[in-house]
Amino acid sequence: MINFSLSPEQLKIQEAARAFALQEVLPVAWRYDEKDELPLFIMKKAFDMGIMNITIPRKYGGPGYGLMECALIVEEISAACAGLATSIFDNSLGVEPLLLTKNEEARAKYLPVIAKDFKLISFATSEPTTGSDVAGIRCRADRDGDDYILNGTKYWMTNGGFADYYSIFATVDPTAGYKGICAFLVEKGWEGISTGLHIPKLGQRCSNTVGIHFRNTRVPKENVLAEPGQGFYMAMTAFARTRPIIGSFGVGAARTAMELAIDYAKRRRAFGFPLKEFQAVAFKIAEMYQKVETARLLTWKAAWEADSGQDPTITASITKFYATEAAFEVVDEALQIFGGYGYTRMYPIEKLFRDMRLLRIYEGTSEVQRVVVSRFAFDSYKPIMPALEDFPQFGHLDVHETPGETAWRCRMCGYVHRGQEPPDECPYCFFPKTAFKKVWPRE
């Protein structure tokens, strides 16, 4: 039976995350957005409160929660600041390759430390010339005995300027495509690692984003998370598990924009009436509410699939592009309701607007998600209804009254012909006899 109720433990997690968002994140978000700086002390408080690294299994000292709990936490924190929500959740993304690797030695070495101590781990597939095209990675990993030597640059690394560890994806051969991709756990202090300056961004400015460069950085064999050919599938599996949470970023921020728009529409008057009395405004609010609710349900479904051991890839992709685009639309409409005030930096809408624009880009653009879903629809989706040429649309032919009747359908225009043989030529589209298929009686 389908049940959308949260468990008592999940409700406590949601309540704790909401309190943290209101009491700790919201009061500092706009200040650090102005400074274009990550408030690291907030990250430390999130760790101390137990709302970071929540997917680390209990075996390694973590709470062992699933993506559903992640979705609850991220929605609440993103409602206060999507940038800080990104930085807090990025540790779960960075940890994902450790959870997926067959290298138990690496899991046993690093996961307990990340669970016990305030350690940041950054995830890196993107490069200056490759984003969603993971198979196009050019950062080199050349084998040297049992070790690998890294050379190249990783880019768009969330928390990269403060991270203690990096989950790095590189290739043994750039011409090999996905077959050459491998993955490693790299420590910050290793020789040959350079950290770039914080990248100035339009939004999510409370989240640190940098590039990392490797010059002959040696990775010992015990830190290999995926051998060549396995790294691409590890990255795709990680994204399938984390993309639903990008939906939660959108749900949280959109919810805030909607709440602010409702409040403003109740208070602001125009032409002698509150804005909420105008149908144009009321309909905007209705559509905003609909999009927030729909995005949340999709996000929860994708998280539930992942937690249930199902392959969440398709639902995660649908969630990713629907929830993020819906969030941007909600914030845009909220700004419209605020009018000129919404466009100023004295009101909170403009930050929400800037923060939401990124969601349609990172962890696979909206266009990439559409490719994923369309390929599934064309190649893997199993239809329930018969194929078009077999569809029982007989028009004037009553198959119950004339059970012995024979019918032929033109596969080009759909015309149904009655008779023992098809016509020599379709009277509508003029295609020849060979264009007809027998559709009744069924064989």
C-alpha positions as CSV (number, residue, x, y, z in Angstrom):
1,M,0.0,0.0,0.0
2,I,1.3,3.5,-0.8
3,N,1.9,5.6,2.3
4,F,3.1,9.2,2.2
5,S,3.4,9.5,6.0
6,L,6.7,10.2,7.5
7,S,7.9,8.0,10.4
8,P,8.3,9.5,13.9
9,E,12.0,9.4,13.4
10,Q,11.8,11.2,10.0
11,L,9.6,13.8,11.6
12,K,12.2,14.5,14.2
13,I,14.9,14.8,11.6
14,Q,12.7,17.2,9.6
15,E,12.0,19.2,12.8
16,A,15.7,19.4,13.7
17,A,16.7,20.4,10.2
18,R,14.0,23.1,10.1
19,A,15.1,24.5,13.5
20,F,18.8,24.5,12.3
21,A,17.7,26.3,9.1
22,L,15.8,29.0,10.9
23,Q,18.1,29.6,13.8
24,E,21.6,29.1,12.3
25,V,21.4,29.3,8.5
26,L,18.8,32.1,7.8
27,P,20.4,34.8,10.0
28,V,23.8,34.5,8.1
29,A,22.8,33.6,4.6
30,W,22.5,37.0,3.0
31,R,25.6,38.3,4.8
32,Y,27.8,35.6,3.4
33,D,26.2,35.8,0.0
34,E,27.3,39.4,-0.1
35,K,30.8,38.3,1.0
36,D,30.9,35.5,-1.5
37,E,32.2,33.2,1.2
38,L,31.4,29.9,2.7
39,P,30.6,30.2,6.5
40,L,32.6,27.2,7.5
41,F,31.4,27.5,11.1
42,I,27.8,26.7,9.9
43,M,29.1,23.6,8.3
44,K,30.7,22.6,11.6
45,K,27.5,23.2,13.4
46,A,25.6,21.0,10.9
47,F,28.2,18.3,11.5
48,D,27.8,18.6,15.3
49,M,24.0,18.4,15.0
50,G,24.3,15.2,13.0
51,I,22.7,16.5,9.7
52,M,25.8,15.9,7.6
53,N,27.2,12.6,6.3
54,I,23.9,10.9,7.2
55,T,24.2,8.2,4.5
56,I,27.3,6.7,6.1
57,P,26.4,3.2,7.3
58,R,26.3,2.5,11.0
59,K,29.0,-0.1,10.4
60,Y,31.4,2.8,9.8
61,G,30.1,5.1,12.6
62,G,27.4,7.0,10.6
63,P,23.7,7.0,11.2
64,G,22.9,4.9,8.2
65,Y,20.0,7.0,6.9
66,G,18.7,6.9,3.4
67,L,18.0,9.5,0.7
68,M,14.5,10.1,2.1
69,E,16.1,11.6,5.2
70,C,18.5,13.5,3.0
71,A,15.6,14.9,1.1
72,L,13.9,16.1,4.3
73,I,17.1,17.8,5.6
74,V,18.0,19.4,2.3
75,E,14.6,20.9,1.7
76,E,14.6,22.6,5.0
77,I,18.2,24.0,4.7
78,S,17.7,25.0,1.1
79,A,14.6,27.0,2.2
80,A,17.0,29.2,4.2
81,C,20.0,29.1,1.8
82,A,20.4,26.8,-1.3
83,G,24.2,27.5,-1.3
84,L,24.7,26.3,2.2
85,A,22.5,23.3,1.5
86,T,24.7,22.5,-1.5
87,S,27.8,22.6,0.6
88,I,26.3,20.5,3.5
89,F,24.9,17.8,1.2
90,D,28.0,17.7,-1.0
91,N,29.7,15.6,1.7
92,S,27.2,12.9,0.9
93,L,28.0,13.2,-2.8
94,G,31.7,13.0,-2.0
95,V,31.2,10.0,0.1
96,E,29.1,8.1,-2.5
97,P,32.1,6.6,-4.4
98,L,33.4,5.2,-1.1
99,L,30.0,3.6,-0.5
100,L,29.9,2.2,-4.0
101,T,33.5,0.9,-4.3
102,K,34.5,-2.7,-3.9
103,N,37.6,-1.5,-2.1
104,E,36.7,-2.4,1.5
105,E,40.1,-1.2,2.7
106,A,39.4,2.3,1.6
107,R,35.9,2.3,3.1
108,A,37.2,1.1,6.4
109,K,40.0,3.7,6.4
110,Y,38.1,6.8,5.5
111,L,34.4,6.4,6.3
112,P,34.9,6.2,10.1
113,V,37.1,9.3,10.1
114,I,34.6,11.3,8.0
115,A,31.7,10.1,10.3
116,K,33.6,10.9,13.5
117,D,35.6,14.1,12.7
118,F,34.6,17.2,10.8
119,K,36.1,16.3,7.5
120,L,35.0,17.6,4.1
121,I,35.1,15.4,1.0
122,S,34.7,16.9,-2.5
123,F,33.3,15.1,-5.6
124,A,35.0,15.7,-8.9
125,T,34.0,14.6,-12.4
126,S,33.8,18.0,-14.1
127,E,36.7,19.7,-15.8
128,P,37.2,23.1,-17.5
129,T,36.2,21.5,-20.9
130,T,33.8,18.8,-19.6
131,G,30.7,19.0,-17.4
132,S,27.8,16.7,-18.1
133,D,30.0,14.8,-20.6
134,V,31.6,12.5,-18.0
135,A,32.9,10.2,-20.7
136,G,34.9,13.1,-22.1
137,I,37.1,13.4,-19.0
138,R,40.7,14.3,-19.9
139,C,42.5,14.4,-16.5
140,R,45.0,11.6,-16.8
141,A,45.7,8.7,-14.6
142,D,48.8,6.8,-15.8
143,R,49.6,3.5,-14.2
144,D,53.0,3.3,-12.4
145,G,53.3,-0.2,-11.1
146,D,50.3,-0.7,-8.8
147,D,49.9,3.0,-8.3
148,Y,48.5,5.8,-10.6
149,I,50.0,9.2,-11.4
150,L,47.4,12.0,-11.8
151,N,47.9,15.0,-14.1
152,G,45.2,17.5,-15.1
153,T,42.5,19.7,-13.7
154,K,39.2,19.1,-12.0
155,Y,36.7,22.0,-11.9
156,W,33.5,23.1,-10.3
157,M,34.4,21.3,-7.1
158,T,32.0,22.2,-4.3
159,N,33.9,22.7,-1.0
160,G,37.1,22.0,-2.9
161,G,38.9,24.9,-1.2
162,F,38.3,23.4,2.2
163,A,38.1,19.7,1.5
164,D,40.3,17.2,3.3
165,Y,39.6,14.5,0.7
166,Y,38.6,14.3,-3.0
167,S,36.7,11.7,-4.9
168,I,38.5,12.1,-8.2
169,F,37.4,10.6,-11.6
170,A,40.2,10.5,-14.3
171,T,41.0,8.5,-17.4
172,V,43.8,6.2,-18.5
173,D,43.1,7.1,-22.1
174,P,41.1,10.2,-23.2
175,T,40.3,8.5,-26.5
176,A,38.8,5.5,-24.8
177,G,35.7,7.3,-23.7
178,Y,33.8,5.8,-20.8
179,K,36.0,2.7,-20.9
180,G,39.0,4.6,-19.7
181,I,37.4,6.2,-16.6
182,C,38.6,5.3,-13.2
183,A,38.2,6.7,-9.7
184,F,40.4,7.5,-6.7
185,L,40.3,8.8,-3.1
186,V,42.8,11.6,-2.9
187,E,44.0,13.3,0.2
188,K,44.5,17.1,0.3
189,G,48.1,17.1,1.5
190,W,49.5,14.9,-1.2
191,E,52.4,16.2,-3.3
192,G,51.5,17.9,-6.6
193,I,48.0,19.2,-5.7
194,S,47.2,22.9,-6.2
195,T,43.9,24.5,-5.2
196,G,42.5,27.3,-7.4
197,L,40.9,30.5,-6.3
198,H,37.2,30.5,-5.3
199,I,35.2,30.9,-8.5
200,P,32.9,33.9,-8.4
201,K,29.3,32.9,-9.2
202,L,26.0,34.5,-10.0
203,G,24.3,32.6,-7.1
204,Q,24.9,30.0,-4.4
205,R,27.7,32.3,-3.3
206,C,27.7,30.8,0.2
207,S,29.1,27.6,-1.4
208,N,32.8,27.3,-2.1
209,T,33.6,26.3,-5.7
210,V,37.1,25.8,-7.0
211,G,39.4,24.0,-9.4
212,I,42.0,21.5,-8.4
213,H,45.2,20.8,-10.4
214,F,47.3,17.7,-10.2
215,R,51.0,17.6,-11.2
216,N,52.4,14.1,-11.0
217,T,50.3,13.3,-7.9
218,R,50.8,9.7,-6.9
219,V,47.8,7.7,-5.8
220,P,48.6,4.4,-4.0
221,K,46.8,1.3,-5.1
222,E,44.9,1.1,-1.8
223,N,43.2,4.4,-2.8
224,V,41.9,3.2,-6.1
225,L,38.1,3.2,-5.9
226,A,37.3,2.0,-9.4
227,E,39.6,0.5,-12.0
228,P,39.5,1.7,-15.7
229,G,36.2,0.9,-17.2
230,Q,34.4,0.9,-13.8
231,G,34.7,4.6,-13.0
232,F,32.1,5.8,-15.4
233,Y,29.4,3.4,-14.0
234,M,30.4,4.4,-10.5
235,A,29.8,8.1,-11.4
236,M,26.5,7.4,-13.1
237,T,25.3,5.3,-10.2
238,A,26.3,8.0,-7.8
239,F,24.4,10.6,-9.7
240,A,21.3,8.4,-9.9
241,R,21.4,8.3,-6.1
242,T,22.1,12.0,-5.6
243,R,20.1,13.6,-8.3
244,P,16.8,13.2,-6.4
245,I,18.2,15.5,-3.7
246,I,18.8,18.3,-6.3
247,G,15.0,18.2,-6.4
248,S,15.0,19.0,-2.7
249,F,17.1,22.0,-3.3
250,G,14.5,23.3,-5.6
251,V,11.5,22.4,-3.4
252,G,13.0,24.2,-0.4
253,A,13.8,27.4,-2.1
254,A,10.6,27.4,-4.2
255,R,8.6,26.9,-1.0
256,T,10.2,29.9,0.5
257,A,9.6,32.0,-2.6
258,M,5.9,30.9,-2.5
259,E,5.5,31.7,1.2
260,L,7.0,35.2,0.7
261,A,4.8,35.8,-2.3
262,I,1.7,34.8,-0.3
263,D,2.7,37.1,2.5
264,Y,3.3,40.0,0.1
265,A,0.1,39.4,-1.8
266,K,-1.8,39.6,1.5
267,R,-0.2,42.9,2.6
268,R,0.4,44.8,-0.6
269,R,-2.5,46.8,-2.0
270,A,-3.1,48.0,-5.5
271,F,-6.1,49.9,-6.9
272,G,-7.7,49.8,-3.5
273,F,-7.5,46.0,-3.0
274,P,-5.0,43.5,-1.6
275,L,-3.0,41.8,-4.4
276,K,-4.5,38.4,-3.4
277,E,-7.9,39.6,-4.5
278,F,-6.7,39.9,-8.1
279,Q,-7.2,36.6,-10.0
280,A,-4.0,37.0,-11.9
281,V,-2.1,37.0,-8.7
282,A,-4.2,34.3,-7.1
283,F,-3.7,32.0,-10.0
284,K,0.1,32.5,-9.8
285,I,0.0,31.4,-6.2
286,A,-2.1,28.4,-7.1
287,E,0.4,27.3,-9.8
288,M,3.3,27.9,-7.4
289,Y,1.7,25.7,-4.8
290,Q,1.0,23.0,-7.3
291,K,4.6,23.0,-8.5
292,V,6.1,22.8,-5.0
293,E,3.8,19.9,-4.1
294,T,4.5,18.0,-7.4
295,A,8.2,18.5,-7.2
296,R,8.3,17.2,-3.6
297,L,6.3,14.1,-4.5
298,L,8.6,13.3,-7.4
299,T,11.6,13.8,-5.1
300,W,10.3,11.5,-2.5
301,K,9.5,8.9,-5.1
302,A,13.0,8.9,-6.4
303,A,14.5,8.8,-2.9
304,W,12.2,5.9,-2.0
305,E,13.2,4.0,-5.1
306,A,16.9,4.4,-4.2
307,D,16.3,3.5,-0.5
308,S,14.3,0.4,-1.6
309,G,17.2,-0.9,-3.7
310,Q,15.5,-0.2,-7.0
311,D,17.2,1.6,-9.9
312,P,16.2,5.2,-9.5
313,T,17.8,6.5,-12.7
314,I,14.7,7.5,-14.6
315,T,12.7,8.9,-11.8
316,A,15.8,10.7,-10.6
317,S,16.3,12.3,-14.0
318,I,12.6,13.3,-14.2
319,T,12.8,14.7,-10.7
320,K,16.0,16.6,-11.5
321,F,14.7,18.4,-14.5
322,Y,11.1,18.9,-13.4
323,A,11.8,20.1,-9.8
324,T,14.7,22.4,-10.8
325,E,12.8,24.0,-13.6
326,A,9.6,24.3,-11.5
327,A,11.6,25.9,-8.8
328,F,13.0,28.6,-11.1
329,E,9.5,29.2,-12.4
330,V,8.1,29.6,-8.9
331,V,10.8,32.0,-7.9
332,D,10.4,34.0,-11.1
333,E,6.7,34.3,-10.5
334,A,7.3,35.3,-6.9
335,L,9.6,38.1,-8.2
336,Q,6.8,39.2,-10.6
337,I,4.3,39.5,-7.7
338,F,6.8,41.6,-5.8
339,G,7.3,43.8,-8.8
340,G,10.1,46.4,-8.5
341,Y,10.8,45.4,-4.9
342,G,11.5,41.9,-5.9
343,Y,14.2,43.1,-8.3
344,T,16.0,44.9,-5.5
345,R,18.7,43.4,-3.2
346,M,16.7,44.7,-0.2
347,Y,14.2,41.9,-0.6
348,P,15.1,38.2,-0.4
349,I,13.6,37.2,-3.8
350,E,16.6,38.2,-5.9
351,K,18.9,35.8,-4.0
352,L,16.5,33.0,-4.4
353,F,16.3,33.8,-8.1
354,R,20.1,33.7,-8.5
355,D,20.5,30.6,-6.4
356,M,17.9,28.6,-8.4
357,R,19.4,29.2,-11.8
358,L,22.3,26.8,-11.0
359,L,20.0,23.8,-10.4
360,R,19.3,23.4,-14.0
361,I,23.0,23.0,-14.7
362,Y,24.9,21.0,-12.1
363,E,24.8,17.2,-11.7
364,G,23.6,16.9,-15.3
365,T,21.9,19.7,-17.2
366,S,18.1,19.7,-17.9
367,E,19.0,18.8,-21.4
368,V,21.0,15.8,-20.4
369,Q,18.1,14.6,-18.2
370,R,15.7,14.9,-21.2
371,V,18.1,12.7,-23.2
372,V,18.1,10.1,-20.4
373,V,14.3,10.0,-20.2
374,S,13.7,10.1,-23.9
375,R,16.1,7.2,-24.5
376,F,14.2,5.2,-21.9
377,A,10.9,6.1,-23.4
378,F,12.0,5.0,-26.9
379,D,14.1,2.0,-26.0
380,S,13.1,0.5,-22.6
381,Y,9.6,1.6,-21.8
382,K,7.0,-1.2,-22.1
383,P,3.7,0.1,-23.6
384,I,0.4,-1.2,-22.3
385,M,-1.7,-0.3,-25.3
386,P,-1.3,-2.0,-28.7
387,A,0.9,-0.5,-31.4
388,L,-0.6,2.1,-33.6
389,E,-1.1,-0.2,-36.6
390,D,-2.8,-2.7,-34.3
391,F,-5.0,-0.2,-32.5
392,P,-8.7,-1.5,-32.6
393,Q,-10.2,1.7,-34.0
394,F,-12.6,0.2,-36.5
395,G,-15.0,3.1,-36.9
396,H,-18.2,1.8,-38.7
397,L,-17.2,-1.8,-38.3
398,D,-19.0,-3.4,-35.3
399,V,-16.8,-6.5,-34.5
400,H,-19.5,-7.9,-32.2
401,E,-22.4,-7.8,-34.7
402,T,-20.4,-9.0,-37.6
403,P,-17.9,-11.5,-36.1
404,G,-17.0,-13.0,-39.5
405,E,-16.1,-9.6,-41.0
406,T,-12.5,-9.1,-42.2
407,A,-10.9,-5.7,-41.8
408,W,-7.7,-4.2,-43.1
409,R,-5.9,-1.0,-41.9
410,C,-3.8,1.2,-44.0
411,R,-0.6,1.6,-42.1
412,M,-0.1,5.0,-43.6
413,C,-3.3,7.0,-43.1
414,G,-5.3,4.6,-40.8
415,Y,-8.2,3.9,-43.2
416,V,-10.0,0.7,-42.3
417,H,-11.3,-1.4,-45.2
418,R,-13.9,-4.2,-44.9
419,G,-13.5,-7.2,-47.2
420,Q,-11.8,-10.5,-47.6
421,E,-8.9,-8.8,-49.4
422,P,-7.4,-5.3,-49.0
423,P,-8.0,-2.8,-51.8
424,D,-5.5,-2.5,-54.6
425,E,-5.0,1.1,-53.6
426,C,-6.0,3.2,-50.5
427,P,-8.9,5.5,-51.5
428,Y,-7.5,8.2,-49.1
429,C,-3.7,8.3,-49.4
430,F,-3.3,6.2,-52.6
431,F,-0.7,3.8,-51.0
432,P,-0.7,0.4,-52.6
433,K,-2.2,-2.9,-51.3
434,T,1.0,-3.8,-49.5
435,A,0.4,-0.8,-47.1
436,F,-2.6,-2.7,-45.6
437,K,-2.5,-4.9,-42.5
438,K,-5.1,-7.3,-41.4
439,V,-6.5,-6.1,-38.1
440,W,-9.7,-8.2,-37.7
441,P,-10.2,-11.0,-36.9
442,R,-7.2,-11.1,-34.6
443,E,-4.8,-13.9,-35.5
